[in-house]
Amino acid sequence: MVNQTQDSGCKDVTTKIGFARTPDGLSTLKKMLDDKGIYNEIVEDKDVLSNEKHYDLKVSWCKSDITDKIKDLIEGCTVPNDTPDARDIIAGAGGDHVLQVWEDGELTSTKGGELYGKRTLHRIGYPGKIKIIETSGEDDHQNRIVKPECGKRIKDLTNLLFYVGTTNNRVEPLMKSK
């Protein structure tokens, strides 16, 4: 990784995301980050209590550089909830769950098919300080539907977004409604 501290005055930040039992379990997320030029490496770790071996994906970034890259990844993994693609994903889920990413980065799960919108939302990932979807007002809550092929890694992406935060605690829109 280029030393961004010297180049831009930005301090690099490192965190671990993407827990897996084998390195292959992180390969999809690693490739997504590699393709966006986000420095990452798979590191071996051991659980403190059970002493079992597992793997984490260690990610480093500079805040001034990372938000657009995460935005692109999340946008590529989701579709606006009011589109034919979203309706197809919801209908195709049948009684299975559909994942939704909200304007503040919160990740939820709810029943798909005919039960969509009629059941409780289950929080999977927590909101962050960065706004993902541009909304018209504070009470206007919008979400994007997660594509099925991204379901296993969208939590890691939204968690990474949560870790990044913002430099001045403002909510900054990353993704405009389509």
C-alpha positions as CSV (number, residue, x, y, z in Angstrom):
1,M,0.0,0.0,0.0
2,V,1.3,3.5,-0.8
3,N,2.1,5.4,2.3
4,Q,-0.9,7.8,2.1
5,T,0.2,9.5,5.3
6,Q,3.1,11.2,3.5
7,D,1.2,11.7,0.2
8,S,-2.1,13.3,1.6
9,G,-1.6,14.0,5.2
10,C,-4.0,11.2,6.0
11,K,-3.3,8.6,8.7
12,D,-3.9,5.0,7.5
13,V,-6.5,3.1,9.5
14,T,-6.5,-0.7,9.8
15,T,-9.3,-3.0,11.0
16,K,-10.2,-6.7,10.7
17,I,-13.4,-7.8,8.9
18,G,-14.7,-10.9,7.3
19,F,-14.2,-13.8,9.8
20,A,-13.9,-17.3,8.1
21,R,-12.9,-20.8,9.1
22,T,-10.7,-21.1,6.0
23,P,-8.9,-18.6,3.8
24,D,-11.1,-19.6,0.9
25,G,-14.1,-18.3,2.9
26,L,-12.7,-14.8,2.4
27,S,-11.8,-15.0,-1.2
28,T,-14.8,-13.3,-2.7
29,L,-14.6,-10.3,-0.3
30,K,-10.8,-10.1,-0.9
31,K,-11.3,-10.0,-4.7
32,M,-13.9,-7.3,-4.4
33,L,-11.5,-5.1,-2.3
34,D,-8.5,-6.0,-4.5
35,D,-10.5,-4.9,-7.6
36,K,-11.2,-1.5,-6.0
37,G,-7.5,-1.1,-5.0
38,I,-8.3,-1.3,-1.2
39,Y,-5.3,-2.8,0.6
40,N,-6.2,-6.0,2.4
41,E,-4.6,-9.3,3.5
42,I,-5.8,-12.5,5.0
43,V,-4.4,-13.1,8.5
44,E,-4.6,-16.2,10.6
45,D,-5.9,-15.8,14.1
46,K,-6.9,-18.0,17.1
47,D,-10.1,-17.8,19.2
48,V,-9.0,-16.8,22.7
49,L,-11.5,-19.1,24.4
50,S,-11.6,-22.2,22.2
51,N,-8.1,-21.9,20.7
52,E,-9.6,-22.7,17.3
53,K,-7.8,-21.3,14.2
54,H,-9.7,-18.9,12.0
55,Y,-9.0,-16.2,9.4
56,D,-9.7,-12.5,9.2
57,L,-9.4,-10.1,6.4
58,K,-7.3,-7.1,7.5
59,V,-8.1,-3.9,5.6
60,S,-6.2,-0.7,5.6
61,W,-7.4,2.6,4.2
62,C,-7.2,6.4,4.2
63,K,-10.5,8.0,4.8
64,S,-10.1,10.5,2.0
65,D,-9.7,7.6,-0.4
66,I,-12.0,4.8,0.7
67,T,-15.6,6.1,0.8
68,D,-16.1,6.2,-3.0
69,K,-14.6,2.7,-3.4
70,I,-17.0,1.3,-0.7
71,K,-19.9,3.2,-2.3
72,D,-19.1,1.5,-5.6
73,L,-19.0,-2.0,-4.0
74,I,-22.3,-1.5,-2.1
75,E,-24.0,0.0,-5.2
76,G,-22.8,-3.0,-7.3
77,C,-24.3,-5.4,-4.7
78,T,-27.7,-3.7,-4.4
79,V,-30.6,-2.4,-6.5
80,P,-33.0,0.4,-5.6
81,N,-36.0,-1.0,-3.8
82,D,-38.6,0.4,-6.2
83,T,-37.2,-1.2,-9.4
84,P,-38.2,-4.3,-11.4
85,D,-34.9,-5.9,-10.4
86,A,-35.7,-5.5,-6.7
87,R,-39.2,-6.8,-7.2
88,D,-37.7,-9.9,-8.9
89,I,-35.3,-10.5,-6.0
90,I,-38.1,-10.1,-3.4
91,A,-40.5,-12.4,-5.4
92,G,-37.7,-15.0,-6.0
93,A,-36.9,-15.2,-2.3
94,G,-40.3,-16.8,-1.6
95,G,-40.5,-17.3,2.2
96,D,-36.7,-16.8,2.5
97,H,-35.2,-13.6,3.8
98,V,-34.2,-10.6,1.8
99,L,-31.4,-8.3,2.9
100,Q,-31.8,-4.5,2.8
101,V,-29.2,-1.7,3.1
102,W,-30.7,1.5,4.5
103,E,-29.7,5.1,3.9
104,D,-27.5,5.1,7.1
105,G,-25.7,1.8,6.3
106,E,-27.9,-0.3,8.6
107,L,-28.3,-3.8,7.2
108,T,-31.6,-5.6,7.9
109,S,-33.3,-8.9,6.9
110,T,-37.0,-9.5,6.3
111,K,-39.2,-12.1,4.7
112,G,-39.4,-12.1,0.9
113,G,-42.2,-13.1,-1.4
114,E,-45.7,-12.3,-0.4
115,L,-44.6,-11.5,3.2
116,Y,-42.3,-8.7,2.2
117,G,-43.1,-5.6,4.2
118,K,-45.5,-7.5,6.4
119,R,-43.1,-8.8,8.9
120,T,-40.5,-7.5,11.4
121,L,-37.1,-6.2,10.2
122,H,-34.2,-8.0,11.8
123,R,-31.0,-5.9,12.3
124,I,-27.9,-7.5,11.1
125,G,-25.5,-4.6,10.8
126,Y,-25.5,-1.3,12.6
127,P,-25.9,2.2,11.1
128,G,-22.9,4.4,10.6
129,K,-22.2,8.1,10.2
130,I,-22.0,8.0,6.4
131,K,-25.3,8.2,4.5
132,I,-25.5,5.7,1.7
133,I,-28.7,6.7,0.0
134,E,-29.6,10.4,-0.7
135,T,-33.1,11.0,0.9
136,S,-35.3,14.1,0.7
137,G,-35.8,14.5,4.4
138,E,-34.9,13.2,7.9
139,D,-38.0,11.1,8.1
140,D,-37.7,9.7,4.6
141,H,-36.2,6.2,5.1
142,Q,-35.1,4.4,2.0
143,N,-33.3,1.1,1.3
144,R,-31.7,-0.9,-1.4
145,I,-32.3,-4.6,-1.9
146,V,-29.2,-6.8,-1.8
147,K,-28.5,-9.0,-4.8
148,P,-28.5,-12.7,-3.8
149,E,-25.0,-13.3,-5.0
150,C,-23.7,-10.6,-2.5
151,G,-25.6,-11.8,0.5
152,K,-22.6,-13.4,2.2
153,R,-20.4,-10.3,1.9
154,I,-22.7,-7.3,2.2
155,K,-22.4,-7.4,6.0
156,D,-18.6,-7.1,5.7
157,L,-19.0,-4.1,3.3
158,T,-21.4,-2.3,5.5
159,N,-19.2,-3.0,8.6
160,L,-16.2,-1.6,6.7
161,L,-18.3,1.5,5.9
162,F,-19.2,1.8,9.7
163,Y,-15.5,1.6,10.6
164,V,-14.5,4.3,8.1
165,G,-16.9,6.9,9.5
166,T,-16.3,10.5,8.5
167,T,-13.5,13.0,9.2
168,N,-15.8,15.6,10.8
169,N,-18.9,13.5,12.0
170,R,-21.1,14.9,9.3
171,V,-23.4,12.6,7.4
172,E,-22.1,12.5,3.8
173,P,-24.1,10.9,1.1
174,L,-22.3,8.2,-0.8
175,M,-25.0,6.9,-3.0
176,K,-27.7,8.8,-4.8
177,S,-31.1,7.2,-5.4
178,K,-31.5,5.8,-8.9
